[in-house]
Every structure is written in structure tokens, then in C-alpha cells.
Amino acid sequence: MIGLRIKEERVRLNLSQQKLADYIDVSKRTLIDWEKDRTSPTAVQLSALSSIGMDIMYIVTGSRLSNKESPYGTVNNADEAEMLAEYREGDEAARDAARYTLTRVSGKKRETS
């Protein structure tokens, strides 16, 4: 069942098997084995899936984590997943530049804590 839910999340994010495998640093064969329930991802690999926007609660339990339960929502497509991955891989200066650009384009001021 976990394999089917991994595939559903991959399709929801509009990712090919190869693209997802590249994002989380596993082979395409490993991903295929997960999706066919031959093997299962480790906790570290589940964390990597989460980092690109997959709903890990759904993958593991079959129950979706709604946006109401998470103040940060979920990633809805491959573009968002790719931007999030790039943001997380960037250094602090790159993340600051991304936040600055997005706030200027959207016209919203970012709250500081």
C-alpha cells in the first residue's frame, strides 16, 4: 500500500520517476521497487520525500494531512517542489534573495519575528 501512495504523491506533484529519484538521490530502480511494494523507503528517505512536498502522513497511514493541520500547507505541483528543493539547497544569502524577490513581486511585506 505504501508503494501505491508514493506513486499517487509523485503523480500529484507531476513528477516522473526519474525526476523524483534525482530529487531524493535514489536510483530509478529503487523508486520503482518502492512503488511496486517490493521494498520500502527508510526514515531518511521518507524525510527526503517530505522535503519536496510529499504528504508523508498519507504515504505511511493513508490519511491525508490537511492544510488545516499544517500551517505551511503542501506542495501542489512539480514547479513548487523544484523551487522548494532549490530554496532548501541554497545558502542563507540565496534564501534571503529568494524571499526578497518573492515579496517584491507579490507586493506583500514579510512579517519579521
KEPAMAR-471040 format. One record per residue: x, y, z of N, C-alpha, C in turn. Coordinates in steps of 0.05 Angstrom, whole numbers, plus 5000, padded with zeros to 4 digits. Layout:
BEGIN
<rec n_c1="X" n_c2="Y" n_c3="Z" ca_c1="X" ca_c2="Y" ca_c3="Z" c_c1="X" c_c2="Y" c_c3="Z"/>
...
//
This chain:
BEGIN
<rec n_c1="5016" n_c2="4976" n_c3="5000" ca_c1="5000" ca_c2="5000" ca_c3="5000" c_c1="5017" c_c2="5025" c_c3="5000"/>
<rec n_c1="5040" n_c2="5025" n_c3="5014" ca_c1="5057" ca_c2="5048" ca_c3="5015" c_c1="5066" c_c2="5055" c_c3="4987"/>
<rec n_c1="5073" n_c2="5035" n_c3="4971" ca_c1="5082" ca_c2="5040" ca_c3="4944" c_c1="5062" c_c2="5054" c_c3="4927"/>
<rec n_c1="5037" n_c2="5046" n_c3="4929" ca_c1="5016" ca_c2="5059" ca_c3="4913" c_c1="5013" c_c2="5088" c_c3="4922"/>
<rec n_c1="5015" n_c2="5094" n_c3="4948" ca_c1="5012" ca_c2="5121" ca_c3="4957" c_c1="5036" c_c2="5138" c_c3="4949"/>
<rec n_c1="5060" n_c2="5126" n_c3="4949" ca_c1="5083" ca_c2="5141" ca_c3="4938" c_c1="5078" c_c2="5149" c_c3="4909"/>
<rec n_c1="5069" n_c2="5130" n_c3="4894" ca_c1="5063" ca_c2="5136" ca_c3="4865" c_c1="5041" c_c2="5158" c_c3="4863"/>
<rec n_c1="5020" n_c2="5156" n_c3="4879" ca_c1="4999" ca_c2="5176" ca_c3="4878" c_c1="5011" c_c2="5204" c_c3="4884"/>
<rec n_c1="5028" n_c2="5206" n_c3="4904" ca_c1="5040" ca_c2="5232" ca_c3="4911" c_c1="5058" c_c2="5241" c_c3="4889"/>
<rec n_c1="5074" n_c2="5223" n_c3="4876" ca_c1="5091" ca_c2="5230" ca_c3="4854" c_c1="5074" c_c2="5242" c_c3="4831"/>
<rec n_c1="5052" n_c2="5228" n_c3="4825" ca_c1="5034" ca_c2="5237" ca_c3="4803" c_c1="5022" c_c2="5264" c_c3="4811"/>
<rec n_c1="5013" n_c2="5267" n_c3="4836" ca_c1="5001" ca_c2="5292" ca_c3="4845" c_c1="5020" c_c2="5316" c_c3="4841"/>
<rec n_c1="5046" n_c2="5311" n_c3="4845" ca_c1="5066" ca_c2="5332" ca_c3="4841" c_c1="5076" c_c2="5334" c_c3="4813"/>
<rec n_c1="5065" n_c2="5317" n_c3="4795" ca_c1="5071" ca_c2="5317" ca_c3="4767" c_c1="5101" c_c2="5312" c_c3="4762"/>
<rec n_c1="5112" n_c2="5292" n_c3="4776" ca_c1="5140" ca_c2="5285" ca_c3="4774" c_c1="5143" c_c2="5257" c_c3="4760"/>
<rec n_c1="5162" n_c2="5255" n_c3="4743" ca_c1="5169" ca_c2="5229" ca_c3="4731" c_c1="5184" c_c2="5213" c_c3="4752"/>
<rec n_c1="5185" n_c2="5187" n_c3="4748" ca_c1="5201" ca_c2="5171" ca_c3="4766" c_c1="5230" c_c2="5180" c_c3="4767"/>
<rec n_c1="5241" n_c2="5186" n_c3="4744" ca_c1="5269" ca_c2="5194" ca_c3="4743" c_c1="5274" c_c2="5221" c_c3="4758"/>
<rec n_c1="5255" n_c2="5240" n_c3="4753" ca_c1="5258" ca_c2="5266" ca_c3="4766" c_c1="5256" c_c2="5263" c_c3="4797"/>
<rec n_c1="5237" n_c2="5248" n_c3="4806" ca_c1="5235" ca_c2="5244" ca_c3="4835" c_c1="5259" c_c2="5229" c_c3="4846"/>
<rec n_c1="5268" n_c2="5209" n_c3="4832" ca_c1="5292" ca_c2="5195" ca_c3="4841" c_c1="5316" c_c2="5214" c_c3="4843"/>
<rec n_c1="5319" n_c2="5231" n_c3="4823" ca_c1="5341" ca_c2="5251" ca_c3="4824" c_c1="5338" c_c2="5270" c_c3="4847"/>
<rec n_c1="5314" n_c2="5279" n_c3="4853" ca_c1="5309" ca_c2="5298" ca_c3="4875" c_c1="5317" c_c2="5286" c_c3="4902"/>
<rec n_c1="5312" n_c2="5261" n_c3="4906" ca_c1="5316" ca_c2="5249" ca_c3="4932" c_c1="5341" c_c2="5231" c_c3="4933"/>
<rec n_c1="5357" n_c2="5232" n_c3="4911" ca_c1="5382" ca_c2="5218" ca_c3="4910" c_c1="5380" c_c2="5188" c_c3="4914"/>
<rec n_c1="5361" n_c2="5176" n_c3="4899" ca_c1="5360" ca_c2="5146" ca_c3="4898" c_c1="5359" c_c2="5139" c_c3="4868"/>
<rec n_c1="5363" n_c2="5113" n_c3="4862" ca_c1="5362" ca_c2="5105" ca_c3="4835" c_c1="5332" c_c2="5102" c_c3="4826"/>
<rec n_c1="5328" n_c2="5103" n_c3="4800" ca_c1="5301" ca_c2="5099" ca_c3="4790" c_c1="5291" c_c2="5071" c_c3="4797"/>
<rec n_c1="5310" n_c2="5052" n_c3="4797" ca_c1="5303" ca_c2="5024" ca_c3="4803" c_c1="5292" c_c2="5023" c_c3="4832"/>
<rec n_c1="5305" n_c2="5037" n_c3="4851" ca_c1="5296" ca_c2="5038" ca_c3="4879" c_c1="5268" c_c2="5048" c_c3="4880"/>
<rec n_c1="5263" n_c2="5070" n_c3="4866" ca_c1="5236" ca_c2="5082" ca_c3="4867" c_c1="5215" c_c2="5063" c_c3="4855"/>
<rec n_c1="5222" n_c2="5050" n_c3="4833" ca_c1="5204" ca_c2="5030" ca_c3="4821" c_c1="5198" c_c2="5008" c_c3="4842"/>
<rec n_c1="5218" n_c2="4999" n_c3="4856" ca_c1="5214" ca_c2="4978" ca_c3="4876" c_c1="5196" c_c2="4987" c_c3="4898"/>
<rec n_c1="5199" n_c2="5013" n_c3="4906" ca_c1="5180" ca_c2="5024" ca_c3="4927" c_c1="5152" c_c2="5024" c_c3="4916"/>
<rec n_c1="5148" n_c2="5034" n_c3="4892" ca_c1="5121" ca_c2="5037" ca_c3="4880" c_c1="5108" c_c2="5009" c_c3="4876"/>
<rec n_c1="5124" n_c2="4988" n_c3="4872" ca_c1="5113" ca_c2="4961" ca_c3="4869" c_c1="5112" c_c2="4946" c_c3="4895"/>
<rec n_c1="5118" n_c2="4960" n_c3="4918" ca_c1="5118" ca_c2="4948" ca_c3="4944" c_c1="5137" c_c2="4925" c_c3="4947"/>
<rec n_c1="5159" n_c2="4925" n_c3="4932" ca_c1="5179" ca_c2="4905" ca_c3="4935" c_c1="5197" c_c2="4912" c_c3="4959"/>
<rec n_c1="5202" n_c2="4938" n_c3="4962" ca_c1="5217" ca_c2="4948" ca_c3="4985" c_c1="5204" c_c2="4973" c_c3="4995"/>
<rec n_c1="5213" n_c2="4983" n_c3="5018" ca_c1="5201" ca_c2="5008" ca_c3="5029" c_c1="5223" c_c2="5028" c_c3="5034"/>
<rec n_c1="5217" n_c2="5054" n_c3="5033" ca_c1="5237" ca_c2="5074" ca_c3="5039" c_c1="5244" c_c2="5074" c_c3="5069"/>
<rec n_c1="5268" n_c2="5083" n_c3="5075" ca_c1="5277" ca_c2="5086" ca_c3="5103" c_c1="5265" c_c2="5112" c_c3="5114"/>
<rec n_c1="5269" n_c2="5116" n_c3="5139" ca_c1="5260" ca_c2="5142" ca_c3="5152" c_c1="5274" c_c2="5165" c_c3="5139"/>
<rec n_c1="5300" n_c2="5163" n_c3="5133" ca_c1="5315" ca_c2="5184" ca_c3="5120" c_c1="5304" c_c2="5190" c_c3="5092"/>
<rec n_c1="5297" n_c2="5169" n_c3="5078" ca_c1="5285" ca_c2="5172" ca_c3="5051" c_c1="5257" c_c2="5184" c_c3="5052"/>
<rec n_c1="5241" n_c2="5176" n_c3="5072" ca_c1="5215" ca_c2="5189" ca_c3="5076" c_c1="5218" c_c2="5219" c_c3="5082"/>
<rec n_c1="5239" n_c2="5226" n_c3="5097" ca_c1="5244" ca_c2="5254" ca_c3="5103" c_c1="5250" c_c2="5269" c_c3="5077"/>
<rec n_c1="5266" n_c2="5256" n_c3="5060" ca_c1="5272" ca_c2="5269" ca_c3="5034" c_c1="5247" c_c2="5273" c_c3="5017"/>
<rec n_c1="5229" n_c2="5253" n_c3="5017" ca_c1="5204" ca_c2="5256" ca_c3="5003" c_c1="5188" c_c2="5279" c_c3="5014"/>
<rec n_c1="5188" n_c2="5281" n_c3="5040" ca_c1="5173" ca_c2="5303" ca_c3="5053" c_c1="5185" c_c2="5330" c_c3="5045"/>
<rec n_c1="5211" n_c2="5332" n_c3="5042" ca_c1="5224" ca_c2="5357" ca_c3="5036" c_c1="5216" c_c2="5368" c_c3="5009"/>
<rec n_c1="5207" n_c2="5351" n_c3="4991" ca_c1="5198" ca_c2="5361" ca_c3="4965" c_c1="5168" c_c2="5364" c_c3="4963"/>
<rec n_c1="5154" n_c2="5360" n_c3="4986" ca_c1="5126" ca_c2="5366" ca_c3="4987" c_c1="5107" c_c2="5342" c_c3="4987"/>
<rec n_c1="5118" n_c2="5318" n_c3="4990" ca_c1="5100" ca_c2="5295" ca_c3="4992" c_c1="5088" c_c2="5294" c_c3="5020"/>
<rec n_c1="5063" n_c2="5285" n_c3="5021" ca_c1="5049" ca_c2="5282" ca_c3="5046" c_c1="5056" c_c2="5255" c_c3="5059"/>
<rec n_c1="5076" n_c2="5256" n_c3="5077" ca_c1="5086" ca_c2="5231" ca_c3="5089" c_c1="5065" c_c2="5218" c_c3="5106"/>
<rec n_c1="5048" n_c2="5234" n_c3="5120" ca_c1="5027" ca_c2="5222" ca_c3="5136" c_c1="5009" c_c2="5205" c_c3="5118"/>
<rec n_c1="5003" n_c2="5215" n_c3="5094" ca_c1="4987" ca_c2="5199" ca_c3="5076" c_c1="5001" c_c2="5174" c_c3="5066"/>
<rec n_c1="5027" n_c2="5177" n_c3="5059" ca_c1="5042" ca_c2="5154" ca_c3="5049" c_c1="5043" c_c2="5132" c_c3="5070"/>
<rec n_c1="5048" n_c2="5139" n_c3="5095" ca_c1="5051" ca_c2="5119" ca_c3="5116" c_c1="5024" c_c2="5108" c_c3="5126"/>
<rec n_c1="5004" n_c2="5126" n_c3="5130" ca_c1="4979" ca_c2="5117" ca_c3="5143" c_c1="4955" c_c2="5116" c_c3="5125"/>
<rec n_c1="4957" n_c2="5129" n_c3="5102" ca_c1="4933" ca_c2="5130" ca_c3="5084" c_c1="4915" c_c2="5153" c_c3="5091"/>
<rec n_c1="4921" n_c2="5169" n_c3="5112" ca_c1="4905" ca_c2="5192" ca_c3="5119" c_c1="4920" c_c2="5218" c_c3="5111"/>
<rec n_c1="4906" n_c2="5234" n_c3="5096" ca_c1="4919" ca_c2="5259" ca_c3="5087" c_c1="4923" c_c2="5279" c_c3="5110"/>
<rec n_c1="4945" n_c2="5293" n_c3="5109" ca_c1="4950" ca_c2="5316" ca_c3="5127" c_c1="4938" c_c2="5340" c_c3="5113"/>
<rec n_c1="4916" n_c2="5350" n_c3="5124" ca_c1="4903" ca_c2="5372" ca_c3="5111" c_c1="4918" c_c2="5398" c_c3="5116"/>
<rec n_c1="4913" n_c2="5418" n_c3="5099" ca_c1="4926" ca_c2="5444" ca_c3="5103" c_c1="4919" c_c2="5456" c_c3="5130"/>
<rec n_c1="4895" n_c2="5449" n_c3="5141" ca_c1="4887" ca_c2="5459" ca_c3="5167" c_c1="4905" c_c2="5448" c_c3="5189"/>
<rec n_c1="4916" n_c2="5424" n_c3="5185" ca_c1="4933" ca_c2="5412" ca_c3="5205" c_c1="4962" c_c2="5422" c_c3="5203"/>
<rec n_c1="4969" n_c2="5432" n_c3="5179" ca_c1="4996" ca_c2="5442" ca_c3="5175" c_c1="4995" c_c2="5472" c_c3="5168"/>
<rec n_c1="5006" n_c2="5489" n_c3="5184" ca_c1="5005" ca_c2="5518" ca_c3="5177" c_c1="5020" c_c2="5524" c_c3="5152"/>
<rec n_c1="5036" n_c2="5506" n_c3="5142" ca_c1="5053" ca_c2="5511" ca_c3="5118" c_c1="5041" c_c2="5500" c_c3="5093"/>
<rec n_c1="5019" n_c2="5485" n_c3="5095" ca_c1="5006" ca_c2="5474" ca_c3="5071" c_c1="5023" c_c2="5452" c_c3="5059"/>
<rec n_c1="5018" n_c2="5446" n_c3="5034" ca_c1="5033" ca_c2="5425" ca_c3="5019" c_c1="5041" c_c2="5436" c_c3="4992"/>
<rec n_c1="5060" n_c2="5423" n_c3="4980" ca_c1="5069" ca_c2="5429" ca_c3="4953" c_c1="5049" c_c2="5417" c_c3="4934"/>
<rec n_c1="5040" n_c2="5432" n_c3="4915" ca_c1="5018" ca_c2="5423" ca_c3="4897" c_c1="5027" c_c2="5413" c_c3="4870"/>
<rec n_c1="5051" n_c2="5420" n_c3="4861" ca_c1="5059" ca_c2="5412" ca_c3="4835" c_c1="5090" c_c2="5411" c_c3="4833"/>
<rec n_c1="5100" n_c2="5401" n_c3="4810" ca_c1="5128" ca_c2="5398" ca_c3="4806" c_c1="5144" c_c2="5425" c_c3="4808"/>
<rec n_c1="5132" n_c2="5446" n_c3="4797" ca_c1="5145" ca_c2="5472" ca_c3="4798" c_c1="5150" c_c2="5481" c_c3="4827"/>
<rec n_c1="5129" n_c2="5478" n_c3="4844" ca_c1="5132" ca_c2="5485" ca_c3="4872" c_c1="5153" c_c2="5467" c_c3="4886"/>
<rec n_c1="5152" n_c2="5441" n_c3="4879" ca_c1="5171" ca_c2="5422" ca_c3="4891" c_c1="5200" c_c2="5430" c_c3="4883"/>
<rec n_c1="5204" n_c2="5437" n_c3="4858" ca_c1="5231" ca_c2="5444" ca_c3="4849" c_c1="5240" c_c2="5470" c_c3="4862"/>
<rec n_c1="5222" n_c2="5490" n_c3="4864" ca_c1="5230" ca_c2="5515" ca_c3="4877" c_c1="5237" c_c2="5510" c_c3="4907"/>
<rec n_c1="5221" n_c2="5494" n_c3="4920" ca_c1="5226" ca_c2="5488" ca_c3="4948" c_c1="5253" c_c2="5473" c_c3="4951"/>
<rec n_c1="5258" n_c2="5454" n_c3="4934" ca_c1="5284" ca_c2="5440" ca_c3="4935" c_c1="5307" c_c2="5459" c_c3="4931"/>
<rec n_c1="5305" n_c2="5476" n_c3="4911" ca_c1="5327" ca_c2="5496" ca_c3="4906" c_c1="5330" c_c2="5515" c_c3="4929"/>
<rec n_c1="5308" n_c2="5524" n_c3="4941" ca_c1="5309" ca_c2="5541" ca_c3="4964" c_c1="5324" c_c2="5528" c_c3="4987"/>
<rec n_c1="5317" n_c2="5503" n_c3="4993" ca_c1="5329" ca_c2="5489" ca_c3="5015" c_c1="5358" c_c2="5483" c_c3="5011"/>
<rec n_c1="5366" n_c2="5479" n_c3="4986" ca_c1="5394" ca_c2="5473" ca_c3="4979" c_c1="5411" c_c2="5498" c_c3="4979"/>
<rec n_c1="5399" n_c2="5521" n_c3="4977" ca_c1="5414" ca_c2="5546" ca_c3="4975" c_c1="5426" c_c2="5554" c_c3="5002"/>
<rec n_c1="5446" n_c2="5572" n_c3="5001" ca_c1="5457" ca_c2="5582" ca_c3="5026" c_c1="5439" c_c2="5605" c_c3="5036"/>
<rec n_c1="5446" n_c2="5616" n_c3="5059" ca_c1="5428" ca_c2="5636" ca_c3="5071" c_c1="5425" c_c2="5661" c_c3="5053"/>
<rec n_c1="5446" n_c2="5669" n_c3="5039" ca_c1="5444" ca_c2="5692" ca_c3="5020" c_c1="5424" c_c2="5686" c_c3="4998"/>
<rec n_c1="5425" n_c2="5662" n_c3="4987" ca_c1="5407" ca_c2="5654" ca_c3="4965" c_c1="5378" c_c2="5654" c_c3="4975"/>
<rec n_c1="5374" n_c2="5643" n_c3="4999" ca_c1="5347" ca_c2="5642" ca_c3="5011" c_c1="5337" c_c2="5671" c_c3="5016"/>
<rec n_c1="5354" n_c2="5688" n_c3="5026" ca_c1="5346" ca_c2="5716" ca_c3="5030" c_c1="5338" c_c2="5729" c_c3="5004"/>
<rec n_c1="5354" n_c2="5724" n_c3="4983" ca_c1="5348" ca_c2="5736" ca_c3="4957" c_c1="5321" c_c2="5726" c_c3="4946"/>
<rec n_c1="5316" n_c2="5700" n_c3="4950" ca_c1="5291" ca_c2="5689" ca_c3="4940" c_c1="5267" c_c2="5701" c_c3="4955"/>
<rec n_c1="5270" n_c2="5703" n_c3="4981" ca_c1="5248" ca_c2="5716" ca_c3="4997" c_c1="5244" c_c2="5744" c_c3="4989"/>
<rec n_c1="5265" n_c2="5759" n_c3="4985" ca_c1="5264" ca_c2="5787" ca_c3="4976" c_c1="5249" c_c2="5789" c_c3="4950"/>
<rec n_c1="5258" n_c2="5773" n_c3="4930" ca_c1="5246" ca_c2="5774" ca_c3="4904" c_c1="5216" c_c2="5767" c_c3="4905"/>
<rec n_c1="5209" n_c2="5746" n_c3="4919" ca_c1="5180" ca_c2="5739" ca_c3="4921" c_c1="5163" c_c2="5760" c_c3="4934"/>
<rec n_c1="5174" n_c2="5772" n_c3="4955" ca_c1="5158" ca_c2="5793" ca_c3="4969" c_c1="5155" c_c2="5817" c_c3="4951"/>
<rec n_c1="5175" n_c2="5824" n_c3="4935" ca_c1="5173" ca_c2="5847" ca_c3="4917" c_c1="5153" c_c2="5842" c_c3="4895"/>
<rec n_c1="5154" n_c2="5818" n_c3="4884" ca_c1="5136" ca_c2="5811" ca_c3="4862" c_c1="5108" c_c2="5809" c_c3="4871"/>
<rec n_c1="5103" n_c2="5798" n_c3="4895" ca_c1="5076" ca_c2="5795" ca_c3="4905" c_c1="5065" c_c2="5820" c_c3="4917"/>
<rec n_c1="5083" n_c2="5839" n_c3="4924" ca_c1="5074" ca_c2="5864" ca_c3="4935" c_c1="5068" c_c2="5862" c_c3="4965"/>
<rec n_c1="5074" n_c2="5839" n_c3="4977" ca_c1="5068" ca_c2="5836" ca_c3="5005" c_c1="5093" c_c2="5841" c_c3="5022"/>
<rec n_c1="5089" n_c2="5851" n_c3="5045" ca_c1="5111" ca_c2="5855" ca_c3="5064" c_c1="5113" c_c2="5830" c_c3="5081"/>
<rec n_c1="5137" n_c2="5821" n_c3="5086" ca_c1="5142" ca_c2="5798" ca_c3="5103" c_c1="5143" c_c2="5806" c_c3="5132"/>
<rec n_c1="5129" n_c2="5791" n_c3="5149" ca_c1="5130" ca_c2="5796" ca_c3="5177" c_c1="5156" c_c2="5786" c_c3="5188"/>
<rec n_c1="5168" n_c2="5800" n_c3="5206" ca_c1="5192" ca_c2="5791" ca_c3="5220" c_c1="5185" c_c2="5784" c_c3="5248"/>
<rec n_c1="5199" n_c2="5764" n_c3="5259" ca_c1="5193" ca_c2="5756" ca_c3="5286" c_c1="5214" c_c2="5765" c_c3="5305"/>
//
